[in-house]
Amino acid sequence: MENKTAKQLEKELLYTAKPAVDKESGLFTKAERFCEGYKAFLDAGKTEREAAALSVNMLEEAGYKPFEAGRRYQAGEKVYYNNRGKCVLAATVGRAPLEAGIHMNMAHIDSPRLDLKQLPLYEEGGLALFKTHYYGGLRKYQWTAVPLALHGVLYKAGGERVDFCVGEKESDPVFCVTDLLPHLSADQNNRTLKGGIKGEELNIVVGSLPIEDEDAKQRVKLFTMRLLNEQYGLVEKDFIRAEIEAVPAYKAKDVGFDRSMIGAYGQDDLVEAYPALVAEIEVQNPWFTTLCVLTDKEEIGSDGVTGLQSDYVFHFIQQLCQCQNADYVLTLMASKCLSSDVTNAFDPTFPDVSDKRNSAYAGKGVCLTKYTGGGGKSSTNDASAELVAYFADLLDEAGVAWQTGELGKVDQGGGGTVAKFVARRNVDTIDLGVPVLSMHAPFELVAKVDVYMAYKAFAAFAGAER
């Protein structure tokens, strides 16, 4: 090496993640085309129920059939399973026996939001309002004074289902949580940023007109309830049977003069779910059986029957193994899983929370994350060197622009993904995802090239033959 220049040595020996657009000519044009479908998915799938229904439609259009327990499947056949309308599994049967392992890709389709309480409607100060209980790790002050839409499902007495969506059409009304004016916020200004808005202050304004009868009590609440009865046939007790979520009412938009980024609600984690679903749909006759999982409840710890602490994914794998006369334990031991979830992108406005050398950057490709968790790597999966090497080689061979990073400085905070819930089943698992700015806010930012690189990474994994 003594005859090489310093510049040559730097190129050969040192590592710096480069902008993804340097990877190939015309990359941004490809990314823009791919992201048009992604933006439409964002707008149509703002809740886990909507994203699941949209995914099932895409799968059925691509020829997937509902999974039938007990039926033996041939290589290349495509099946799906819809778990309670809130999460979806899609699989393509591989040419190799199941004991060679399944290539699993798991993303989540729930996002932070405001859920209506069981009896939400009340009247105060001449306004009709909904009480909410926030869902997931959101910063409460960010949810005031922004237009909100109400999405959900409700069952009336007798079992009739009512699908509810108000605020998305141009002709619809919207709703909002109020905040104090600066002229009267002296006491509020003394609160911490975390407590600037309290959970019980996230009340949504839904009306202000009183019913005509002056003798009626709670005239504004009654007028609002009458409207709901006339339009949907609801009575107040029906709210107990409902799941209604308040989400931002605006659509996905290009961001920047160069239109290089996407701003939207719910990109954590639809930015992984959509590319994972497309990659699964496109794979044909793979060597390994592929399994794309779009799960629910990740934002609140993956609890419940539609979260990954439930066994629904592994019951599916057990049934698939029974169909194919495969050993379930050996199948899991040989499998590999991508926990496809976002990571934070380095924010130059707030640089102190990140280790610049070990942070992901918007526009530099998808991020391969060895471990998540917090502090001393608590509540993490911490992938092995062998698994990191496998995916690093796979991404390089597929021409994927990728980088590595961790979720902030060691003692700054941290967070988790579904990786640990899969790894506890003895499945080799690693996190891979798109860097996000303003994560968990009502309007998150990602780079289009990173979305496209996530798709390329997932496609490479689905089609891998080793």
C-alpha positions in Angstrom: 0.0 0.0 0.0 3.0 2.3 0.3 2.7 3.3 -3.3 -0.9 4.4 -3.0 -2.0 8.0 -2.5 -3.9 9.1 0.5 -6.9 9.7 -1.7 -6.7 6.1 -2.9 -6.4 4.8 0.6 -9.4 6.9 1.8 -11.5 5.3 -1.0 -10.4 1.8 -0.2 -10.2 1.9 3.6 -12.7 4.4 4.9 -16.4 4.4 4.9 -18.9 7.2 4.5 -22.5 6.7 3.4 -23.1 8.6 0.2 -26.3 10.1 -1.2 -28.5 7.4 -2.7 -28.8 9.2 -6.0 -25.1 8.6 -6.6 -25.9 4.8 -6.8 -27.2 4.8 -10.3 -28.2 7.2 -13.1 -31.9 8.1 -13.2 -32.5 6.8 -9.7 -34.6 9.8 -8.6 -37.0 9.4 -11.5 -37.5 5.7 -10.6 -38.1 6.7 -7.0 -40.6 9.4 -8.0 -42.6 6.9 -10.0 -42.6 4.3 -7.2 -43.7 7.0 -4.7 -46.8 7.9 -6.6 -48.3 4.6 -5.6 -47.0 5.0 -2.1 -48.6 8.4 -1.6 -52.0 7.0 -2.8 -51.6 4.2 -0.2 -50.9 6.8 2.5 -54.0 8.7 1.7 -56.2 5.7 1.5 -54.8 3.7 4.5 -54.7 6.1 7.4 -55.9 3.5 10.0 -54.9 -0.1 10.4 -58.4 -1.2 9.3 -58.1 0.8 6.1 -54.5 -0.2 5.4 -55.5 -3.9 5.9 -58.5 -3.6 3.6 -56.4 -1.8 0.9 -53.7 -4.5 1.2 -56.2 -7.3 0.8 -57.6 -5.6 -2.4 -54.1 -5.3 -3.8 -53.4 -9.0 -3.0 -56.6 -10.3 -4.5 -56.0 -8.2 -7.7 -52.6 -9.9 -7.9 -54.1 -13.3 -7.7 -53.6 -14.2 -4.0 -56.2 -16.6 -2.5 -57.3 -16.9 1.1 -55.2 -19.4 3.0 -56.9 -22.8 3.5 -55.5 -24.8 6.5 -54.9 -28.4 5.5 -54.4 -27.8 1.8 -51.0 -28.7 0.3 -49.6 -25.8 -1.8 -47.3 -26.0 -4.8 -44.3 -23.8 -5.4 -45.3 -20.4 -6.7 -48.8 -20.4 -5.2 -49.8 -17.1 -3.4 -52.0 -17.0 -0.3 -53.1 -14.4 2.3 -54.7 -14.4 5.7 -56.7 -11.4 7.1 -56.5 -11.3 10.9 -59.7 -9.6 12.2 -59.5 -6.9 9.6 -56.5 -5.2 11.2 -53.5 -7.1 10.0 -52.6 -9.1 6.9 -50.2 -11.9 6.1 -49.2 -12.7 2.5 -47.1 -15.6 1.4 -45.6 -17.0 -1.7 -44.7 -20.7 -1.5 -41.1 -21.3 -2.4 -39.3 -24.1 -4.3 -37.3 -25.1 -1.3 -38.8 -27.1 1.5 -40.0 -25.0 4.5 -37.3 -26.5 6.7 -34.9 -24.4 4.6 -36.4 -21.4 6.2 -38.9 -18.7 5.5 -37.9 -15.2 4.4 -40.2 -13.0 6.6 -40.7 -9.3 6.3 -42.7 -7.6 9.1 -44.0 -4.1 9.1 -46.8 -2.4 11.1 -49.8 -0.5 9.8 -50.9 1.3 13.0 -49.8 4.9 13.7 -50.0 7.3 16.7 -53.4 9.0 16.8 -56.3 10.1 19.0 -58.9 7.4 19.8 -62.4 8.4 20.9 -63.3 7.3 24.5 -66.1 4.9 24.9 -68.6 7.7 25.7 -66.9 10.7 24.0 -69.6 13.3 23.3 -70.1 16.1 25.8 -71.1 19.7 25.9 -69.2 22.5 27.6 -69.1 26.3 27.1 -71.5 26.2 24.2 -69.5 23.6 22.3 -69.9 20.0 21.5 -66.7 18.0 22.0 -65.3 14.5 21.8 -63.1 13.2 24.6 -60.1 11.2 23.4 -57.4 8.9 24.6 -54.2 9.2 22.7 -52.7 6.1 21.1 -49.0 5.5 20.9 -46.0 7.7 21.7 -47.0 11.0 20.4 -46.1 14.6 21.5 -49.4 15.9 22.6 -48.8 19.6 21.8 -48.4 18.7 18.1 -52.0 17.6 17.8 -53.6 20.9 18.6 -54.9 23.4 16.0 -54.6 21.0 13.1 -57.5 19.7 10.9 -58.5 16.2 11.9 -60.7 13.6 10.2 -62.6 10.8 12.0 -62.2 7.3 10.8 -63.5 4.0 12.2 -66.2 1.4 12.5 -69.3 1.2 14.8 -71.8 -1.5 15.5 -75.4 -0.7 16.3 -77.6 -2.8 18.6 -78.4 -5.9 16.6 -75.0 -6.1 14.9 -75.4 -3.6 12.0 -72.0 -2.3 11.0 -71.5 1.4 10.3 -68.2 2.5 8.6 -67.3 6.0 9.7 -65.1 8.5 7.8 -65.6 12.2 7.9 -63.1 14.9 7.0 -61.3 13.4 4.0 -63.5 14.6 1.2 -63.1 18.2 0.0 -66.8 18.7 0.9 -66.5 17.2 4.4 -66.2 19.2 7.6 -63.1 18.7 9.7 -62.5 18.7 13.4 -59.7 20.0 15.7 -58.3 20.2 19.2 -58.0 23.8 20.5 -55.0 25.4 22.1 -54.6 28.6 24.2 -54.0 31.9 22.5 -50.5 33.4 23.4 -52.2 36.4 25.2 -53.6 34.0 27.8 -50.9 31.3 28.0 -48.8 32.7 30.9 -49.5 29.7 33.1 -49.3 27.2 30.3 -46.0 28.6 29.3 -44.6 27.5 32.7 -45.4 23.9 31.9 -42.7 21.6 30.5 -42.9 20.9 26.8 -44.0 17.3 27.6 -46.9 18.6 29.7 -47.7 21.6 27.7 -50.9 19.8 26.6 -52.3 17.2 28.9 -54.0 14.0 27.8 -57.4 15.1 29.1 -57.0 18.4 27.1 -57.0 16.6 23.8 -60.7 17.3 23.3 -62.0 17.6 19.7 -64.5 20.3 18.8 -67.3 18.7 16.8 -70.1 21.3 16.9 -71.5 24.6 18.3 -75.2 24.9 17.2 -77.9 24.3 19.8 -81.1 22.4 19.1 -84.1 24.6 18.5 -86.0 23.7 21.6 -84.9 26.1 24.3 -86.3 23.8 27.1 -83.9 21.0 26.2 -80.8 20.3 28.3 -77.4 20.1 26.7 -78.8 21.7 23.5 -75.5 21.7 21.6 -74.7 18.0 22.4 -78.3 17.1 21.5 -78.1 18.8 18.2 -74.9 17.0 17.3 -76.3 13.7 18.4 -79.4 14.3 16.3 -77.2 14.9 13.2 -75.4 11.6 13.9 -78.7 9.9 14.3 -80.1 11.3 11.0 -77.0 10.5 9.0 -75.9 7.2 10.6 -78.8 6.0 12.7 -76.7 6.3 15.8 -77.7 6.8 19.5 -75.2 7.7 22.1 -74.9 4.2 23.5 -73.6 3.0 20.2 -70.3 4.7 20.8 -69.5 2.0 23.3 -69.5 -0.4 20.3 -67.2 1.7 18.2 -63.5 2.1 17.3 -63.2 5.7 16.0 -59.8 7.3 15.4 -58.9 11.0 14.8 -56.1 11.4 12.3 -54.8 14.4 10.4 -57.2 15.4 7.6 -54.5 16.4 5.0 -53.1 14.4 2.2 -49.5 13.3 1.4 -47.6 16.1 -0.3 -44.2 16.5 -2.0 -41.9 18.6 0.1 -39.1 20.9 -1.0 -38.5 22.9 -4.2 -36.9 19.8 -5.6 -39.9 17.6 -4.5 -37.4 15.2 -3.1 -39.3 14.4 0.0 -42.8 13.3 1.1 -44.7 14.8 4.0 -47.6 12.9 5.4 -49.3 11.3 8.4 -48.6 7.6 9.1 -45.3 7.1 7.4 -44.2 5.3 10.5 -44.8 2.6 9.4 -46.6 2.6 6.0 -43.2 3.7 4.5 -42.2 0.1 5.1 -45.6 -1.6 4.8 -46.2 -0.5 1.2 -42.8 -1.4 -0.3 -42.9 -4.7 1.6 -46.3 -5.5 0.1 -45.3 -4.5 -3.4 -42.1 -6.6 -3.1 -44.2 -9.6 -1.9 -46.7 -9.2 -4.7 -44.0 -9.0 -7.4 -41.9 -12.0 -6.3 -42.5 -15.0 -8.6 -41.6 -18.7 -7.8 -39.0 -17.8 -5.1 -36.5 -20.3 -3.7 -37.5 -19.6 -0.1 -41.1 -19.3 0.9 -41.8 -15.6 1.6 -44.0 -14.1 4.2 -45.0 -10.5 4.4 -46.7 -9.5 7.7 -48.5 -6.2 8.1 -49.3 -6.1 11.8 -51.2 -4.0 14.2 -50.6 -2.5 17.7 -46.8 -2.0 17.4 -47.1 1.6 18.6 -48.5 0.4 22.0 -46.2 -2.6 22.6 -47.6 -5.1 20.1 -50.1 -6.4 22.7 -53.6 -7.8 21.8 -54.7 -10.4 19.3 -53.6 -8.3 16.4 -50.2 -7.5 17.8 -47.0 -9.5 17.3 -47.0 -10.6 21.0 -50.0 -12.7 19.9 -49.3 -16.0 18.2 -51.3 -15.3 15.1 -48.3 -15.1 12.7 -46.8 -18.3 14.2 -50.1 -20.1 14.1 -50.2 -19.4 10.4 -46.7 -20.7 10.0 -47.6 -23.8 12.0 -50.6 -24.4 9.8 -48.5 -23.9 6.6 -46.0 -26.4 7.9 -48.7 -28.9 8.5 -50.0 -28.4 5.0 -46.5 -29.1 3.6 -45.5 -31.9 6.1 -42.7 -29.7 7.4 -41.2 -29.5 10.8 -42.3 -26.3 12.5 -39.3 -25.9 14.8 -36.8 -26.6 12.1 -38.5 -24.1 9.8 -38.3 -21.3 12.4 -34.6 -22.1 13.2 -33.7 -21.8 9.5 -35.8 -18.6 8.9 -34.7 -15.0 8.6 -36.8 -12.0 9.3 -36.6 -8.3 8.5 -38.2 -6.2 11.2 -39.1 -3.4 8.8 -39.6 -0.3 10.8 -38.4 3.3 10.6 -35.5 4.9 12.3 -34.8 8.6 13.1 -33.1 10.7 10.4 -30.4 13.1 11.5 -32.0 16.5 12.1 -29.5 19.4 11.7 -31.9 21.6 13.7 -31.5 19.3 16.7 -28.0 17.7 16.2 -27.3 17.1 19.9 -29.5 14.1 20.3 -27.6 12.0 17.7 -24.2 10.5 17.3 -23.4 11.9 13.9 -21.1 9.0 13.1 -23.8 6.4 13.9 -26.9 8.2 12.7 -29.0 7.6 9.6 -29.5 10.4 7.1 -32.4 11.2 4.9 -31.5 10.6 1.2 -28.7 8.1 1.9 -30.7 4.9 1.5 -32.4 2.5 3.8 -30.9 1.9 7.3 -29.7 -1.5 8.5 -30.0 -1.3 12.3 -28.2 -3.9 14.4 -30.0 -3.0 17.6 -32.6 -0.7 18.9 -33.7 -0.5 22.6 -32.5 2.1 25.1 -29.7 2.7 27.5 -27.7 -0.5 27.8 -29.4 -2.1 24.8 -32.5 -3.0 26.9 -35.6 -4.4 25.2 -33.7 -5.1 21.9 -33.0 -8.0 19.6 -29.3 -7.1 18.8 -28.7 -9.0 15.6 -25.6 -11.2 15.3 -22.6 -10.3 13.2 -23.4 -13.2 10.9 -26.9 -11.8 10.2 -25.6 -8.3 9.6 -23.0 -9.7 7.2 -25.7 -11.7 5.4 -27.9 -8.6 4.8 -24.9 -6.3 4.1 -23.8 -8.6 1.3 -27.4 -9.1 0.0 -28.0 -5.3 -0.2 -24.6 -4.7 -1.9 -25.2 -7.4 -4.5 -28.7 -6.0 -5.3 -27.3 -2.4 -5.7 -29.2 -1.0 -2.8 -28.0 2.2 -1.2 -28.0 1.5 2.5 -26.5 2.9 5.7 -26.4 2.0 9.3 -27.4 3.9 12.4 -28.9 3.8 15.9 -31.8 5.6 17.5 -30.0 8.6 19.0 -27.2 8.9 21.6 -26.8 6.0 24.0 -28.5 7.6 27.0 -30.7 10.0 25.1 -33.8 7.8 24.8 -34.4 5.0 22.5 -37.2 2.8 21.2 -38.1 -0.7 20.1 -39.7 -2.6 17.2 -41.3 -6.0 16.7 -37.8 -7.6 16.2 -37.6 -9.0 19.8 -41.0 -10.7 19.5 -39.9 -12.6 16.5 -36.4 -13.3 17.8 -37.8 -15.0 20.9 -39.1 -17.7 18.5 -35.6 -18.5 17.6 -35.8 -16.7 14.3 -32.7 -14.6 13.1 -34.1 -11.1 13.0 -32.7 -7.6 12.1 -34.2 -4.2 11.7 -34.2 -2.4 8.4 -36.1 0.8 7.6 -36.4 4.3 6.2 -35.0 7.3 8.1 -37.8 9.7 9.2 -37.8 13.3 10.2 -40.5 14.5 12.7 -41.3 10.8 13.6 -44.7 10.3 15.3 -45.8 13.9 14.4 -49.0 14.5 12.4 -46.7 15.3 9.4 -43.6 13.2 9.0 -40.9 13.5 6.3 -39.1 10.9 4.3 -36.9 11.0 1.2 -38.3 9.5 -1.9 -35.1 7.7 -2.8 -35.1 6.0 0.7 -38.6 4.7 0.1 -37.5 3.3 -3.2 -34.4 1.7 -1.7 -36.6 0.0 0.9 -38.5 -1.6 -1.9 -35.3 -2.7 -3.6 -34.1 -4.2 -0.4 -37.3 -6.1 0.3 -37.4 -7.3 -3.3 -33.8 -8.6 -3.0 -34.7 -10.4 0.2 -37.8 -12.0 -1.2 -36.0 -13.2 -4.3 -32.8 -14.4 -2.5 -31.6 -17.9 -3.1 -29.2 -18.3 -0.2 
